[in-house]
Amino acid sequence: MKKNILSILDTQDETREIIDLAIKLKNDFKNDKLEPLLKNKRLTVIFERASVRTHVSCEFAIKMIGGHTCFLGKDDVKVGKRETIQDIALALARYCDIIVYRALDKENLHQLAKYATVPVINGLDIDEHPCQILADLMTIKEKKGRTDGLNFVFIGDGDDNLTHSFMLGCPLVGMNVTVISPKSHWPSEYFIEKAKEFSKKMGTTFKLTDNLEAVKDHDIVATDTWVSMWFENQRGQYLKDLSGYTVTTEVMSKAKKDAIFMHCMPITYGEEVTKEVAHGPQSVIIDEAENRMWTEMALMIKLLN
């Protein structure tokens, strides 16, 4: 595995191992067998934007297996403003063993990872959300008993960091991917080509369409907030563009009868999904939230051991 996990592709050779280890760690905890595998290891969490799930899950993930954490908000560190990214990276690496960074500017993330002498994990940037995708893949395996051969569909903003990570991550565990999105919000060419490349490599399929009828026969239906933190100033246009792509009970009924619904949260009810679906019998959104902790724990163990 690479030293840094900035994209889900950085886990590609170990994705299945991370998921299986996460499931084992979860079971060990429930059976009171969780061991201090990262005893006295130190994690620094840098978040330039607010977070509930990633922040809490990262901190508990390492604490539960013997480690320690330090949290830095945007006013604490001021990456690239009060001092250079190189200086911050080199100094932090003397204090801690691993860093999770949620950056406003993806270039800052890559620069921090370049200079830090300890592993850096992407806690979400404008392009990808690798920690979330690992949690989602774990949840799918728990609920379906497998990932190979399953059909995954994402509905909504196709040029979203979560969509990108699904497009790249699902093929790594043998899943077929469909993205349903208005053409004005289709993924960038880079992610389309990468998705095609890895689907071909893994023997899976990738489809891109603006037709909601394509949800038919899918095992997993996912969506994400329509307006991410980077595009709040374009909110009106996004709502106009994505109107009609809300995941409703009617949309879910087009998928397989045992299909599950996924959303990484936070949710804007009535936009990307209705509350009836998000908290309905097919929803696994709270399982996803919990599993963030177990996959992050597994990822840190792999990187530090």
C-alpha positions as CSV (number, residue, x, y, z in Angstrom):
1,M,0.0,0.0,0.0
2,K,1.2,3.5,-0.7
3,K,2.3,5.7,2.2
4,N,-0.5,8.2,1.5
5,I,-4.2,7.5,0.8
6,L,-5.4,10.5,-1.2
7,S,-7.6,8.5,-3.6
8,I,-9.5,5.2,-3.3
9,L,-7.1,4.0,-6.0
10,D,-4.3,4.2,-3.5
11,T,-5.8,1.2,-1.8
12,Q,-6.5,-0.8,-4.9
13,D,-4.4,-3.8,-4.1
14,E,-5.6,-4.0,-0.5
15,T,-9.2,-2.8,-0.8
16,R,-10.7,-6.2,-0.1
17,E,-8.3,-6.8,2.8
18,I,-9.2,-3.5,4.4
19,I,-12.9,-4.3,4.2
20,D,-12.4,-7.8,5.7
21,L,-10.2,-6.5,8.4
22,A,-12.8,-3.8,9.3
23,I,-15.5,-6.5,9.6
24,K,-13.2,-8.5,11.8
25,L,-12.4,-5.5,14.0
26,K,-16.1,-4.8,14.4
27,N,-16.8,-8.4,15.4
28,D,-13.9,-8.4,17.8
29,F,-15.2,-5.3,19.5
30,K,-18.7,-6.9,19.9
31,N,-17.1,-10.0,21.4
32,D,-14.8,-8.0,23.7
33,K,-11.7,-9.2,21.8
34,L,-10.5,-5.9,20.3
35,E,-6.8,-5.6,20.9
36,P,-4.6,-2.4,21.3
37,L,-3.1,-2.8,17.9
38,L,-2.0,0.8,17.6
39,K,-0.9,1.3,21.2
40,N,0.6,4.8,21.8
41,K,0.4,5.6,18.1
42,R,-0.6,9.3,17.5
43,L,-3.1,10.7,15.0
44,T,-3.4,14.4,14.0
45,V,-6.8,15.3,12.5
46,I,-6.8,18.6,10.4
47,F,-10.2,19.8,9.3
48,E,-10.7,23.0,7.4
49,R,-14.4,22.4,7.1
50,A,-16.8,21.1,9.8
51,S,-17.4,17.4,10.1
52,V,-19.4,15.1,12.4
53,R,-18.9,11.5,11.1
54,T,-15.3,11.7,9.8
55,H,-14.0,13.7,12.8
56,V,-15.6,11.5,15.5
57,S,-15.0,8.2,13.7
58,C,-11.3,8.9,13.1
59,E,-10.7,9.9,16.7
60,F,-12.5,6.9,18.2
61,A,-11.0,4.5,15.6
62,I,-7.4,5.0,16.9
63,K,-8.4,5.6,20.6
64,M,-10.2,2.2,20.8
65,I,-7.1,0.4,19.8
66,G,-4.7,2.2,22.1
67,G,-3.8,5.4,20.2
68,H,-4.0,9.1,20.9
69,T,-5.4,12.1,18.8
70,C,-4.9,15.8,18.4
71,F,-7.5,17.9,16.5
72,L,-6.6,21.0,14.5
73,G,-9.4,23.2,13.1
74,K,-8.9,25.8,10.3
75,D,-8.1,28.6,12.8
76,D,-5.5,26.5,14.5
77,V,-3.3,25.6,11.6
78,K,-4.1,28.1,8.7
79,V,-2.3,25.9,6.1
80,G,-0.2,28.0,3.7
81,K,-1.1,31.3,5.3
82,R,0.6,31.6,8.7
83,E,3.4,29.3,7.6
84,T,4.3,27.1,4.7
85,I,2.8,23.7,4.1
86,Q,6.2,22.2,4.1
87,D,7.0,23.5,7.5
88,I,3.7,22.3,8.9
89,A,4.1,18.9,7.4
90,L,7.6,18.4,8.6
91,A,6.8,19.5,12.2
92,L,3.6,17.5,12.6
93,A,5.4,14.4,11.4
94,R,7.7,14.7,14.5
95,Y,4.7,14.8,16.8
96,C,2.5,12.1,15.3
97,D,2.5,8.8,13.3
98,I,-0.4,9.5,10.9
99,I,-2.4,12.5,9.7
100,V,-6.0,12.8,8.4
101,Y,-6.6,16.0,6.5
102,R,-9.8,17.5,5.2
103,A,-8.6,20.2,2.9
104,L,-10.5,23.1,1.3
105,D,-7.8,23.2,-1.5
106,K,-6.8,19.7,-2.8
107,E,-3.4,21.1,-3.8
108,N,-2.7,21.8,-0.1
109,L,-3.6,18.1,0.6
110,H,-1.2,16.9,-2.0
111,Q,1.5,19.2,-0.8
112,L,1.1,18.2,2.8
113,A,1.3,14.5,1.8
114,K,4.4,15.3,-0.3
115,Y,6.4,16.8,2.6
116,A,5.0,14.8,5.6
117,T,7.2,11.8,6.5
118,V,4.2,10.0,8.0
119,P,1.1,8.6,6.1
120,V,-1.5,11.2,5.1
121,I,-5.2,10.2,4.6
122,N,-7.6,12.3,2.6
123,G,-10.5,13.1,4.9
124,L,-12.5,14.4,1.9
125,D,-11.5,16.9,-0.8
126,I,-13.2,18.4,-3.9
127,D,-12.5,15.3,-6.0
128,E,-12.7,12.2,-3.7
129,H,-13.8,10.8,-0.3
130,P,-11.9,7.5,0.0
131,C,-12.7,6.9,3.7
132,Q,-16.4,7.1,3.0
133,I,-16.2,4.7,0.1
134,L,-14.4,2.1,2.1
135,A,-17.1,2.3,4.7
136,D,-19.8,1.9,2.1
137,L,-18.1,-1.1,0.5
138,M,-17.9,-2.7,3.9
139,T,-21.6,-2.0,4.5
140,I,-22.5,-3.5,1.2
141,K,-20.5,-6.7,2.0
142,E,-22.2,-6.9,5.4
143,K,-25.7,-6.5,4.0
144,K,-25.3,-8.6,0.8
145,G,-22.7,-11.1,1.9
146,R,-20.5,-10.3,-1.1
147,T,-19.6,-7.5,-3.5
148,D,-18.7,-9.4,-6.7
149,G,-21.3,-9.2,-9.4
150,L,-23.5,-6.6,-7.6
151,N,-25.0,-3.7,-9.5
152,F,-24.5,-0.3,-8.0
153,V,-26.3,2.9,-9.1
154,F,-25.6,6.5,-8.1
155,I,-28.3,9.1,-8.7
156,G,-27.7,12.8,-8.6
157,D,-24.7,15.0,-9.2
158,G,-22.3,12.9,-11.3
159,D,-19.4,15.3,-10.9
160,D,-19.3,14.9,-7.1
161,N,-16.4,13.7,-4.9
162,L,-18.5,10.8,-3.7
163,T,-19.6,9.8,-7.2
164,H,-16.0,9.8,-8.4
165,S,-14.9,7.5,-5.5
166,F,-17.7,5.1,-6.2
167,M,-16.8,5.0,-9.9
168,L,-13.2,4.1,-9.0
169,G,-13.9,2.0,-5.9
170,C,-16.7,-0.3,-6.8
171,P,-14.8,-2.0,-9.7
172,L,-12.0,-2.8,-7.2
173,V,-14.3,-5.2,-5.4
174,G,-16.1,-6.6,-8.5
175,M,-19.2,-4.3,-8.7
176,N,-20.8,-2.9,-11.8
177,V,-21.5,0.9,-11.7
178,T,-24.2,3.0,-13.2
179,V,-24.3,6.8,-12.7
180,I,-27.6,8.5,-13.4
181,S,-27.2,12.3,-13.7
182,P,-28.3,15.2,-15.9
183,K,-25.8,15.6,-18.7
184,S,-24.7,19.0,-17.3
185,H,-23.5,17.2,-14.2
186,W,-21.8,14.2,-15.7
187,P,-18.3,13.4,-14.3
188,S,-15.2,15.1,-15.6
189,E,-13.4,13.2,-18.4
190,Y,-10.6,12.2,-16.1
191,F,-12.9,10.2,-13.8
192,I,-14.9,8.7,-16.8
193,E,-11.8,7.4,-18.4
194,K,-10.4,6.1,-15.1
195,A,-13.7,4.3,-14.4
196,K,-13.7,2.7,-17.8
197,E,-10.1,1.7,-17.3
198,F,-10.6,0.0,-14.0
199,S,-13.9,-1.5,-15.0
200,K,-12.2,-3.2,-17.9
201,K,-9.3,-4.3,-15.8
202,M,-11.6,-5.8,-13.1
203,G,-14.1,-7.3,-15.6
204,T,-17.0,-5.1,-14.5
205,T,-19.2,-2.6,-16.3
206,F,-19.6,1.2,-16.1
207,K,-22.6,3.1,-17.5
208,L,-23.4,6.8,-17.6
209,T,-26.9,8.0,-18.4
210,D,-29.5,10.7,-17.7
211,N,-32.4,8.3,-17.7
212,L,-33.9,7.4,-14.2
213,E,-35.3,4.2,-15.7
214,A,-31.8,2.8,-15.6
215,V,-32.2,2.2,-11.8
216,K,-34.0,-1.0,-12.8
217,D,-32.5,-4.3,-11.4
218,H,-29.8,-2.6,-9.3
219,D,-28.8,-4.0,-5.9
220,I,-27.6,-0.7,-4.3
221,V,-29.0,2.8,-4.8
222,A,-27.0,5.7,-3.6
223,T,-27.0,9.5,-3.7
224,D,-25.3,12.4,-2.0
225,T,-26.2,16.0,-1.2
226,W,-26.7,18.0,-4.4
227,V,-24.8,21.1,-3.3
228,S,-21.4,20.3,-1.7
229,M,-19.5,22.8,0.4
230,W,-17.5,24.0,-2.6
231,F,-20.5,25.1,-4.6
232,E,-22.9,26.8,-2.1
233,N,-22.7,30.0,-4.2
234,Q,-24.2,28.0,-7.1
235,R,-27.0,26.4,-5.1
236,G,-29.9,27.8,-7.2
237,Q,-28.5,26.5,-10.4
238,Y,-27.7,23.1,-8.9
239,L,-31.3,22.7,-7.6
240,K,-32.6,23.7,-11.0
241,D,-30.3,21.3,-12.9
242,L,-31.0,18.3,-10.6
243,S,-34.7,18.7,-10.3
244,G,-36.4,15.4,-11.0
245,Y,-33.5,13.3,-9.7
246,T,-34.7,12.9,-6.1
247,V,-34.6,9.4,-4.8
248,T,-38.2,8.7,-3.8
249,T,-40.1,5.5,-2.9
250,E,-41.1,5.3,-6.5
251,V,-37.5,5.4,-7.7
252,M,-36.5,2.8,-5.1
253,S,-39.4,0.5,-6.3
254,K,-37.7,0.3,-9.8
255,A,-34.6,-1.3,-8.2
256,K,-34.5,-4.9,-7.0
257,K,-36.9,-5.7,-4.2
258,D,-34.0,-6.3,-1.8
259,A,-32.1,-3.2,-2.9
260,I,-30.5,-1.1,-0.2
261,F,-30.3,2.7,-0.1
262,M,-27.1,4.5,0.8
263,H,-26.2,8.1,1.6
264,C,-23.1,9.3,3.5
265,M,-24.9,12.2,5.2
266,P,-25.6,15.0,5.9
267,I,-28.9,14.9,4.1
268,T,-31.1,17.7,2.7
269,Y,-34.5,16.0,2.8
270,G,-36.7,16.6,-0.2
271,E,-33.7,17.4,-2.5
272,E,-31.5,14.4,-3.2
273,V,-33.8,12.0,-1.2
274,T,-37.1,11.9,0.7
275,K,-37.1,11.2,4.4
276,E,-39.3,8.1,3.7
277,V,-36.5,6.5,1.8
278,A,-33.6,7.7,3.9
279,H,-35.2,6.3,7.1
280,G,-37.1,3.5,5.4
281,P,-36.7,-0.2,5.6
282,Q,-34.2,-0.3,2.8
283,S,-31.9,2.3,4.2
284,V,-28.5,1.5,5.6
285,I,-27.3,5.1,6.2
286,I,-26.6,4.6,9.9
287,D,-24.7,1.4,9.3
288,E,-22.5,3.4,6.9
289,A,-21.9,6.0,9.5
290,E,-20.8,3.4,12.1
291,N,-18.7,1.5,9.6
292,R,-16.6,4.7,8.8
293,M,-15.0,4.0,12.2
294,W,-14.2,0.4,11.5
295,T,-12.8,1.0,8.0
296,E,-10.7,3.9,9.2
297,M,-9.4,1.8,12.0
298,A,-8.5,-1.0,9.5
299,L,-6.8,1.5,7.2
300,M,-4.7,3.0,9.9
301,I,-3.6,-0.5,11.1
302,K,-2.6,-1.4,7.5
303,L,-0.6,1.9,7.1
304,L,1.1,1.7,10.5
305,N,1.7,-2.0,10.8
